[in-house]
Amino acid sequence: NYELSITAVYNAVYRLCLSDKFDKKGKIVTRKGDVFDALTIMKKYCRTIDKCSLDDLLNIQKELTGEFHRRIAIEAGNTILVRIEKDIYVADRYVHFNVDIIDEVIELFVKGGYLPLKSFMTFGAFPDCGQEWNLFLLESYCRRFSRRFRFDTLTVNSRNAGVVISKSCRLNYTEIMTDAVANAGIPLKSPVVGKFLYESGYMGRSTTAKVGEIIDKAKTIRERRD
């Protein structure tokens, strides 16, 4: 029947033959009771490829779940591959990091235990690695390859929001944002603090439920100092 799409055929077969013993999520069928983990499946896929775009990952993720979940696609790419541009991921073998030298260069920038990714304005001091240095590549490096630094952010994103953190710094991400706000000398008002965290590169948007918590903790820090 030419009027039936292949999706309609799949759905009919599932309902008639499989639905009593299997669950269906997107195009994936699992035994009832089994845990469906789209992120694990995406990571396995990323290990098989040399290069892909963010759109490729988003489309595959949508095929798995039936919906767009940017977090799953980006997290899979960030965990397994190297993000060399906003929209491009490559396998590790296409990048060659001199870890000792790169960490020494980063140390020239990070003086107080942490520094927003967006504060890295120039890459002239970074050694050649086979790809052009930019904020996305620096994030990938700190996430997976650095010995002295780590990367953290409130949520995975494509806006370069996040912080390069010395591994000797024991603050979690909320504590880092609180420390930054307490030291910024800004009024502890929600719109002001949200704008500061967004424009400084700690958050990908200026509003979040965390702002209220950060303000309360920053007040405590300032009162303690006074």
KAURNOR-V266367 format. One record per backbone hydrogen bond with DSSP energy under -0.5 kcal/mol. NH is the residue of the N-H (numbers start at 1). CO is the residue of the C=O. E is the energy in kcal/mol with one decimal. If there is no record, write none. Layout:
nh:NH co:CO e:E
nh:NH co:CO e:E
This chain:
nh:4 co:1 e:-1.8
nh:9 co:5 e:-1.7
nh:10 co:6 e:-2.5
nh:11 co:7 e:-2.7
nh:12 co:8 e:-2.2
nh:13 co:9 e:-2.6
nh:14 co:10 e:-2.5
nh:15 co:11 e:-2.5
nh:16 co:12 e:-2.5
nh:17 co:13 e:-2.6
nh:18 co:13 e:-0.6
nh:18 co:14 e:-2.1
nh:19 co:14 e:-2.2
nh:21 co:18 e:-1.6
nh:22 co:18 e:-2.3
nh:23 co:30 e:-3.3
nh:25 co:28 e:-2.8
nh:27 co:63 e:-1.8
nh:28 co:25 e:-2.3
nh:28 co:64 e:-0.6
nh:30 co:23 e:-2.7
nh:32 co:21 e:-2.2
nh:34 co:31 e:-2.3
nh:36 co:34 e:-0.5
nh:37 co:35 e:-0.6
nh:38 co:36 e:-0.6
nh:41 co:37 e:-1.7
nh:42 co:38 e:-2.5
nh:43 co:39 e:-2.4
nh:44 co:40 e:-2.1
nh:45 co:41 e:-1.9
nh:46 co:42 e:-2.4
nh:47 co:43 e:-1.4
nh:48 co:45 e:-2.0
nh:49 co:46 e:-0.9
nh:52 co:89 e:-2.2
nh:54 co:87 e:-1.6
nh:57 co:53 e:-1.7
nh:58 co:54 e:-2.6
nh:59 co:55 e:-2.6
nh:60 co:56 e:-2.2
nh:61 co:57 e:-2.5
nh:62 co:58 e:-2.2
nh:63 co:59 e:-1.9
nh:64 co:60 e:-1.7
nh:65 co:61 e:-2.3
nh:66 co:62 e:-2.9
nh:69 co:67 e:-0.6
nh:72 co:69 e:-0.6
nh:73 co:69 e:-1.6
nh:74 co:70 e:-2.8
nh:75 co:71 e:-2.7
nh:76 co:72 e:-2.2
nh:77 co:73 e:-2.1
nh:78 co:74 e:-3.0
nh:79 co:75 e:-2.0
nh:80 co:76 e:-1.7
nh:81 co:77 e:-2.2
nh:82 co:90 e:-3.0
nh:83 co:81 e:-0.5
nh:84 co:82 e:-0.9
nh:84 co:88 e:-1.5
nh:85 co:88 e:-1.5
nh:88 co:85 e:-0.6
nh:89 co:52 e:-2.9
nh:90 co:82 e:-2.5
nh:91 co:50 e:-2.5
nh:94 co:91 e:-1.9
nh:95 co:92 e:-2.2
nh:96 co:129 e:-2.9
nh:97 co:95 e:-0.5
nh:99 co:97 e:-1.2
nh:102 co:98 e:-2.6
nh:103 co:99 e:-2.7
nh:104 co:100 e:-1.7
nh:105 co:101 e:-2.1
nh:106 co:102 e:-2.6
nh:107 co:103 e:-2.1
nh:108 co:104 e:-0.8
nh:108 co:105 e:-1.0
nh:109 co:105 e:-0.7
nh:109 co:106 e:-1.3
nh:110 co:106 e:-2.5
nh:111 co:109 e:-1.0
nh:115 co:164 e:-2.1
nh:117 co:162 e:-2.5
nh:119 co:116 e:-1.9
nh:120 co:117 e:-1.9
nh:121 co:119 e:-1.1
nh:126 co:123 e:-1.2
nh:129 co:131 e:-0.6
nh:138 co:134 e:-2.4
nh:139 co:135 e:-2.2
nh:140 co:136 e:-2.1
nh:141 co:137 e:-2.4
nh:142 co:138 e:-2.4
nh:143 co:139 e:-2.4
nh:144 co:140 e:-1.9
nh:145 co:141 e:-2.7
nh:146 co:141 e:-1.9
nh:150 co:165 e:-2.9
nh:152 co:163 e:-1.9
nh:154 co:202 e:-0.6
nh:162 co:160 e:-0.5
nh:162 co:201 e:-2.5
nh:163 co:152 e:-2.9
nh:164 co:115 e:-2.9
nh:165 co:150 e:-3.0
nh:165 co:163 e:-0.5
nh:166 co:113 e:-2.7
nh:167 co:148 e:-3.0
nh:169 co:166 e:-1.9
nh:170 co:168 e:-0.5
nh:176 co:172 e:-2.2
nh:177 co:173 e:-2.4
nh:178 co:174 e:-2.4
nh:179 co:175 e:-2.5
nh:180 co:176 e:-2.4
nh:181 co:177 e:-2.4
nh:182 co:178 e:-2.8
nh:183 co:179 e:-1.8
nh:184 co:180 e:-0.7
nh:184 co:181 e:-0.9
nh:185 co:181 e:-0.5
nh:186 co:181 e:-0.6
nh:189 co:187 e:-2.0
nh:193 co:189 e:-2.9
nh:194 co:190 e:-2.7
nh:195 co:191 e:-2.1
nh:196 co:192 e:-2.4
nh:197 co:193 e:-2.6
nh:198 co:194 e:-2.0
nh:199 co:195 e:-3.0
nh:200 co:196 e:-2.2
nh:201 co:197 e:-0.5
nh:201 co:198 e:-0.7
nh:202 co:197 e:-2.2
nh:203 co:197 e:-1.7
nh:211 co:208 e:-1.5
nh:213 co:209 e:-0.7
nh:214 co:210 e:-2.6
nh:215 co:211 e:-2.5
nh:216 co:212 e:-2.1
nh:217 co:213 e:-2.1
nh:218 co:214 e:-2.6
nh:219 co:215 e:-2.3
nh:220 co:216 e:-1.6
nh:221 co:217 e:-2.0
nh:222 co:218 e:-2.5
nh:223 co:219 e:-2.7
nh:224 co:220 e:-2.2
nh:225 co:221 e:-1.9
nh:226 co:222 e:-2.2
